[in-house]
């Protein structure tokens, strides 16, 4: 139902829009789609949380260019009343408040003072994911596993959380998150510090360069 509402709204403005979604059967085509503008939707991220009544869940709409780089997006967390948007590269990320749209920004912290979010469902990953998490718990101030990628990204962009590590994410999990975190002053890369598009499964998002560098070193076990 949520997916239909979003797709109908996009098509009402852009009848020929290219739209991908977690709940559609077309994601296999995204990698080779070189359209200059595409939408990618996650209509309900954190499904298990939603089912059990845990507030960490939301929806996201990412906008991609011809190389599948995130160039804009929106994240909405209903239980937290948090609506975020980024309208383009080099533009600030914004949050909707009673007073209107206002800029958001990350909050830099050193790793030993930082709150870091991590993957759930360890059984799906190789042993290295558990090894990274073990090292992380020794170096970070504290960690959380919320079970919602879009929630974690929104919390980074608004200064509550300092980073999120994904060992094997999907394009729809990070499409809107990349532009929103970057637009709030954060950092996004692959596990080797490289620039990425939404097809990269190993992703680090963080609040600032210092904590980003520290986590990259931790991931590589330096």
SERO-4910 file (N, C-alpha, C, O; in steps of 0.05 Angstrom, whole numbers):
BEGIN
 pado doro    nc1    nc2    nc3   cac1   cac2   cac3    cc1    cc2    cc3    oc1    oc2    oc3
  Unk    A     16    -24      0      0      0      0     17     25      0     12     44    -15
  Unk    A     38     25     17     56     48     19     70     52     -8     73     74    -18
  Unk    A     79     30    -20     93     32    -45     75     44    -67     83     61    -82
  Unk    A     50     35    -68     31     45    -88     27     75    -84     26     90   -104
  Unk    A     24     84    -59     20    113    -54     43    129    -65     40    150    -78
  Unk    A     68    120    -59     92    134    -68     94    134    -98     99    155   -110
  Unk    A     91    111   -110     94    109   -140     73    126   -154     79    139   -173
  Unk    A     48    125   -144     27    141   -156     33    170   -154     28    185   -173
  Unk    A     44    179   -132     51    207   -128     73    216   -147     72    237   -159
  Unk    A     94    199   -150    115    205   -169    105    207   -198    111    225   -212
  Unk    A     89    187   -205     80    186   -233     60    208   -239     57    216   -262
  Unk    A     47    219   -219     29    242   -223     44    267   -231     33    284   -245
  Unk    A     70    268   -223     87    290   -230    104    284   -254    110    302   -271
  Unk    A    113    259   -256    131    251   -278    121    224   -289    130    203   -280
  Unk    A    102    225   -308     90    201   -318    109    180   -329    103    156   -330
  Unk    A    132    189   -338    152    170   -350    175    164   -332    196    154   -341
  Unk    A    172    168   -306    193    164   -287    201    135   -286    184    117   -287
  Unk    A    227    130   -283    238    103   -278    238     99   -248    251    113   -234
  Unk    A    224     78   -239    221     74   -210    228     45   -203    218     26   -215
  Unk    A    246     42   -184    253     16   -173    245     15   -144    243     35   -130
  Unk    A    239    -10   -134    231    -13   -107    238    -40    -96    240    -60   -111
  Unk    A    242    -41    -70    247    -67    -57    225    -87    -62    230   -111    -65
  Unk    A    200    -77    -64    177    -95    -67    170   -100    -96    149   -113   -101
  Unk    A    186    -90   -115    181    -96   -143    200   -118   -152    218   -126   -138
  Unk    A    196   -127   -177    213   -147   -188    232   -136   -208    242   -151   -226
  Unk    A    239   -111   -207    255    -98   -227    283    -90   -218    298    -79   -234
  Unk    A    290    -96   -193    316    -87   -183    340    -99   -198    361    -88   -199
  Unk    A    335   -122   -210    357   -135   -226    366   -117   -249    388   -120   -259
  Unk    A    348   -100   -258    354    -83   -281    369    -57   -274    379    -43   -291
  Unk    A    370    -51   -248    381    -25   -239    410    -22   -247    419     -1   -255
  Unk    A    426    -43   -243    455    -42   -248    462    -33   -276    481    -19   -280
  Unk    A    446    -41   -296    452    -34   -323    435    -11   -334    437     -5   -358
  Unk    A    419      1   -318    402     23   -326    418     49   -325    425     58   -303
  Unk    A    423     61   -348    439     85   -349    421    110   -353    430    130   -363
  Unk    A    396    108   -345    378    131   -347    389    154   -329    401    149   -308
  Unk    A    385    178   -338    397    201   -324    384    208   -298    395    222   -281
  Unk    A    359    197   -294    345    202   -269    327    178   -263    311    170   -279
  Unk    A    331    167   -239    316    144   -230    308    147   -201    322    161   -186
  Unk    A    286    135   -194    277    134   -166    280    105   -155    276     86   -170
  Unk    A    288    103   -130    289     77   -117    277     79    -89    284     96    -73
  Unk    A    258     62    -84    240     64    -60    245     40    -41    247     17    -50
  Unk    A    245     46    -16    241     26      5    216     34     20    218     51     37
  Unk    A    194     21     14    168     30     26    165     24     55    148     36     68
  Unk    A    181      5     66    180      0     94    206    -14    102    209    -38    100
  Unk    A    225      2    112    250     -9    122    249    -14    152    240      4    167
  Unk    A    256    -37    161    253    -44    189    227    -59    193    212    -54    213
  Unk    A    221    -78    175    195    -92    176    190   -106    202    168   -106    213
  Unk    A    211   -119    212    208   -134    237    202   -115    260    186   -121    277
  Unk    A    215    -92    261    209    -72    281    180    -63    279    166    -61    300
  Unk    A    171    -58    255    144    -49    251    124    -70    261    105    -64    275
  Unk    A    130    -96    255    112   -117    263    110   -120    294     89   -125    305
  Unk    A    133   -116    307    134   -120    336    128    -94    352    128    -95    376
  Unk    A    124    -72    338    117    -48    351    142    -32    361    139    -15    379
  Unk    A    165    -38    350    189    -23    357    191      1    338    187     -2    314
  Unk    A    198     25    348    194     49    332    215     54    311    213     73    296
  Unk    A    236     37    308    256     41    288    248     29    261    256      7    255
  Unk    A    233     44    246    226     36    219    218     62    204    212     82    215
  Unk    A    219     60    177    212     83    162    212     77    132    213     53    124
  Unk    A    209     97    116    209     94     87    229    114     75    235    134     87
  Unk    A    238    107     51    257    124     38    253    124      8    243    105     -4
  Unk    A    260    147     -4    258    150    -33    285    163    -42    291    185    -35
  Unk    A    300    148    -57    326    158    -67    324    166    -96    308    154   -111
  Unk    A    340    185   -104    342    194   -132    370    188   -142    389    197   -129
  Unk    A    372    175   -164    398    166   -175    404    178   -202    386    185   -217
  Unk    A    430    181   -208    438    190   -235    444    166   -252    438    143   -245
  Unk    A    456    171   -276    460    150   -295    481    129   -285    481    107   -295
  Unk    A    497    136   -266    517    118   -255    508    106   -228    524     93   -214
  Unk    A    483    110   -222    471    100   -197    484    112   -172    484     99   -151
  Unk    A    493    137   -175    501    152   -151    477    166   -140    460    176   -155
  Unk    A    475    168   -114    453    181   -101    456    211   -104    477    223    -97
  Unk    A    436    224   -115    437    253   -119    414    268   -104    410    292   -108
  Unk    A    399    254    -88    378    266    -72    361    245    -60    363    221    -66
  Unk    A    343    254    -42    325    234    -30    310    244     -6    314    267      3
  Unk    A    293    227      5    277    234     28    275    209     46    273    187     36
  Unk    A    275    214     72    271    193     92    249    202    111    250    225    120
  Unk    A    230    184    117    209    191    136    208    169    158    205    146    152
  Unk    A    210    178    183    207    159    206    182    167    221    183    185    237
  Unk    A    160    154    216    134    162    227    133    163    257    122    182    269
  Unk    A    144    142    270    143    141    300    159    163    313    153    171    336
  Unk    A    179    174    299    195    195    310    187    222    299    197    243    307
  Unk    A    167    222    281    158    248    269    181    262    254    182    286    254
  Unk    A    198    246    242    222    257    229    221    254    199    221    232    188
  Unk    A    219    277    185    219    277    155    244    293    146    247    317    152
  Unk    A    261    279    131    286    291    121    287    291     91    275    273     78
  Unk    A    300    310     80    303    311     51    330    323     43    342    338     57
  Unk    A    339    315     19    362    328      6    355    331    -23    347    312    -36
  Unk    A    357    355    -33    347    361    -60    369    363    -81    364    372   -104
  Unk    A    393    354    -75    413    353    -96    441    354    -85    446    362    -62
  Unk    A    461    347   -102    489    347    -94    497    375    -86    490    395    -99
  Unk    A    512    377    -64    522    402    -53    500    419    -40    505    442    -33
  Unk    A    476    408    -38    455    422    -23    452    410      5    456    386      9
  Unk    A    444    427     24    442    417     52    418    398     56    398    401     42
  Unk    A    421    380     74    398    363     82    381    379    101    391    394    117
  Unk    A    355    374    100    335    390    115    316    372    130    311    349    123
  Unk    A    306    383    153    285    368    168    260    386    170    262    410    172
  Unk    A    237    373    168    212    388    170    204    391    199    199    372    213
  Unk    A    202    416    207    193    423    234    168    440    233    160    448    211
  Unk    A    156    446    255    132    463    256    138    490    243    121    503    230
  Unk    A    163    500    247    170    526    237    177    525    207    181    546    195
  Unk    A    178    501    195    185    498    167    210    481    165    218    468    184
  Unk    A    222    482    141    246    466    136    271    479    148    275    503    144
  Unk    A    287    463    162    312    473    174    335    454    168    331    430    165
  Unk    A    359    465    166    382    449    160    388    430    184    383    436    207
  Unk    A    399    407    177    409    388    197    439    385    194    449    390    172
  Unk    A    452    376    215    481    371    212    489    349    231    477    344    252
  Unk    A    509    334    223    521    313    239    536    326    263    542    350    263
  Unk    A    542    309    282    558    318    306    583    301    307    582    278    313
  Unk    A    606    314    301    632    299    302    639    290    330    635    304    350
  Unk    A    649    265    332    659    254    357    682    235    351    683    222    330
  Unk    A    701    234    370    721    213    368    709    186    373    688    184    386
  Unk    A    722    165    362    710    139    364    704    130    392    684    116    398
  Unk    A    722    137    411    718    128    438    696    144    453    690    139    476
  Unk    A    684    163    439    661    178    449    636    175    431    616    189    435
  Unk    A    638    157    412    618    155    391    598    132    396    605    111    407
  Unk    A    574    135    386    554    114    385    552    104    356    547    120    338
  Unk    A    557     79    352    559     67    325    538     46    322    535     28    339
  Unk    A    524     47    299    503     27    293    515      5    275    534     10    259
  Unk    A    504    -19    276    515    -42    262    492    -58    250    469    -55    257
  Unk    A    501    -77    233    482    -96    221    468   -114    241    479   -118    263
  Unk    A    445   -123    234    432   -145    249    434   -170    231    446   -170    210
  Unk    A    422   -192    240    421   -217    225    449   -227    218    455   -231    194
  Unk    A    466   -231    238    494   -240    233    495   -266    219    515   -272    205
  Unk    A    475   -283    220    476   -309    208    478   -307    177    484   -327    164
  Unk    A    472   -284    166    473   -280    137    501   -272    128    506   -272    104
  Unk    A    519   -266    146    545   -255    139    567   -276    144    564   -295    159
  Unk    A    590   -270    131    614   -286    137    625   -278    164    616   -258    176
  Unk    A    644   -293    174    655   -289    201    668   -262    205    670   -252    227
  Unk    A    677   -250    183    690   -224    185    672   -202    197    681   -184    211
  Unk    A    646   -204    191    627   -185    202    626   -186    233    625   -166    246
  Unk    A    627   -211    243    628   -214    273    654   -204    284    655   -192    306
  Unk    A    676   -208    269    702   -199    278    704   -169    279    715   -158    298
  Unk    A    693   -156    258    692   -126    258    676   -116    282    684    -97    295
  Unk    A    653   -128    287    636   -119    309    650   -123    336    648   -106    354
  Unk    A    665   -144    339    679   -149    364    700   -127    368    703   -117    390
  Unk    A    715   -120    347    734    -99    349    721    -72    355    731    -56    370
  Unk    A    698    -68    342    683    -43    346    675    -39    375    677    -17    386
  Unk    A    665    -60    388    656    -58    415    678    -51    434    673    -40    456
  Unk    A    703    -57    427    726    -50    444    735    -21    440    748    -10    458
  Unk    A    729     -9    416    740     17    410    719     39    412    726     62    420
  Unk    A    694     33    405    673     54    406    663     58    435    666     40    452
  Unk    A    651     81    440    639     85    466    616     66    471    614     54    492
  Unk    A    599     63    450    577     43    452    567     37    424    572     52    405
  Unk    A    552     15    422    541      7    396    511      1    399    501     -3    420
  Unk    A    497      2    376    469     -5    374    463    -21    349    476    -16    328
  Unk    A    444    -39    351    434    -53    327    404    -48    327    389    -61    340
  Unk    A    396    -28    311    368    -20    310    351    -37    291    327    -39    295
  Unk    A    364    -48    271    349    -64    251    336    -47    230    318    -57    215
  Unk    A    344    -22    227    332     -5    206    354     13    194    365     31    208
  Unk    A    360      9    169    381     25    156    373     54    154    389     72    159
  Unk    A    348     59    146    340     87    142    339    102    169    344    126    170
  Unk    A    331     88    190    331    101    216    360    109    224    364    131    234
  Unk    A    378     91    221    406     97    228    417    120    212    430    138    223
  Unk    A    411    121    186    421    144    170    409    170    179    423    190    181
  Unk    A    383    170    185    370    194    195    382    203    221    385    227    226
  Unk    A    389    185    239    400    191    265    429    202    262    438    218    278
  Unk    A    443    193    242    470    204    236    467    233    227    480    251    236
  Unk    A    448    237    207    445    264    196    436    284    216    441    308    213
  Unk    A    422    276    237    412    294    257    428    295    282    420    307    302
  Unk    A    451    282    282    471    285    303    467    266    327    481    270    347
  Unk    A    450    247    325    446    228    348    466    206    348    476    197    369
  Unk    A    472    196    324    489    172    320    513    181    304    512    200    288
  Unk    A    536    167    307    560    176    293    568    159    268    583    168    251
  Unk    A    557    135    266    564    119    243    545     95    241    533     86    260
  Unk    A    544     84    217    531     58    212    548     42    193    558     53    173
  Unk    A    552     17    199    568     -2    183    549    -22    171    534    -35    185
  Unk    A    551    -26    144    536    -47    130    556    -67    118    573    -59    102
  Unk    A    553    -92    125    571   -113    113    560   -124     87    574   -135     71
  Unk    A    534   -121     83    522   -131     58    494   -118     54    474   -131     58
  Unk    A    494    -93     46    469    -78     44    458    -80     15    471    -90     -3
  Unk    A    434    -70     12    421    -69    -14    418    -40    -23    419    -22     -7
  Unk    A    414    -37    -49    413    -10    -60    391      7    -48    395     31    -43
  Unk    A    368     -5    -43    346     11    -33    350     19     -4    337     38      6
  Unk    A    367      5     11    373     12     39    388     39     41    385     53     61
  Unk    A    405     44     21    424     67     24    419     89      4    433    110      5
  Unk    A    401     86    -15    398    105    -37    392    133    -27    406    152    -35
  Unk    A    372    136    -10    366    163      0    386    170     22    393    194     25
  Unk    A    395    151     37    413    155     60    439    169     52    449    186     66
  Unk    A    451    160     29    476    171     21    475    202     18    491    216     29
  Unk    A    455    211      3    454    240     -2    446    255     23    456    277     28
  Unk    A    429    244     40    421    257     64    443    259     84    447    280     97
  Unk    A    459    238     88    482    239    106    503    259     96    514    275    111
  Unk    A    509    257     70    529    275     58    520    304     61    535    322     67
  Unk    A    494    309     55    484    336     56    483    348     84    480    372     88
  Unk    A    485    330    105    486    339    132    515    342    142    520    349    166
  Unk    A    534    338    124    562    341    131    577    315    137    600    316    145
  Unk    A    564    293    133    575    267    139    592    255    116    595    268     95
  Unk    A    603    232    121    620    218    103    608    191     95    595    178    111
  Unk    A    612    183     69    602    157     60    624    145     42    635    158     25
  Unk    A    629    119     46    649    106     29    645     76     31    629     66     47
  Unk    A    660     61     14    663     33     17    683     27     39    693     45     52
  Unk    A    688      1     44    705     -7     66    735      0     61    751     -1     80
  Unk    A    742      8     36    769     16     31    771     46     28    791     57     19
  Unk    A    750     60     36    750     89     34    743    100      7    744    124      2
  Unk    A    734     83    -12    729     91    -39    701    104    -42    683     98    -27
  Unk    A    699    121    -62    673    132    -69    655    110    -81    665     93    -95
  Unk    A    630    110    -74    612     88    -81    586     98    -93    578    121    -90
  Unk    A    573     80   -108    545     84   -115    528     65    -99    538     51    -81
  Unk    A    502     63   -105    484     48    -88    486     18    -92    474      2    -77
  Unk    A    503      9   -111    506    -19   -116    527    -32    -98    530    -56    -97
  Unk    A    542    -16    -83    563    -26    -65    551    -38    -40    535    -25    -26
  Unk    A    557    -64    -34    545    -77    -11    558    -70     16    545    -72     37
  Unk    A    584    -64     16    599    -58     40    602    -28     43    617    -15     28
  Unk    A    588    -17     63    585     12     64    590     22     92    581     10    112
  Unk    A    603     45     94    607     59    119    596     88    116    605    102     98
  Unk    A    577     95    134    568    123    136    576    133    163    573    119    183
  Unk    A    585    158    164    593    169    190    590    199    191    584    212    171
  Unk    A    593    210    215    587    238    220    610    256    211    605    280    205
  Unk    A    635    246    210    657    264    204    681    248    195    682    224    197
  Unk    A    701    262    184    725    250    173    741    234    194    751    213    188
  Unk    A    743    245    218    759    233    238    748    205    246    763    186    246
  Unk    A    723    204    253    712    179    261    710    159    238    712    135    241
  Unk    A    706    171    214    705    154    190    732    140    186    734    116    181
  Unk    A    754    156    188    780    144    185    786    123    206    798    103    201
  Unk    A    778    129    231    783    110    253    768     84    248    779     62    253
  Unk    A    744     85    238    728     61    233    740     45    209    740     21    210
  Unk    A    749     59    188    761     46    166    786     31    175    791      8    166
  Unk    A    802     42    193    825     29    203    817      4    219    830    -17    218
  Unk    A    795      7    235    785    -15    250    776    -38    232    781    -61    238
  Unk    A    761    -31    211    751    -51    192    774    -67    180    773    -91    176
  Unk    A    796    -52    172    819    -65    160    837    -78    180    857    -90    173
  Unk    A    830    -74    206    845    -87    228    874    -76    230    893    -90    235
  Unk    A    876    -49    226    902    -36    228    907    -28    257    928    -17    264
***
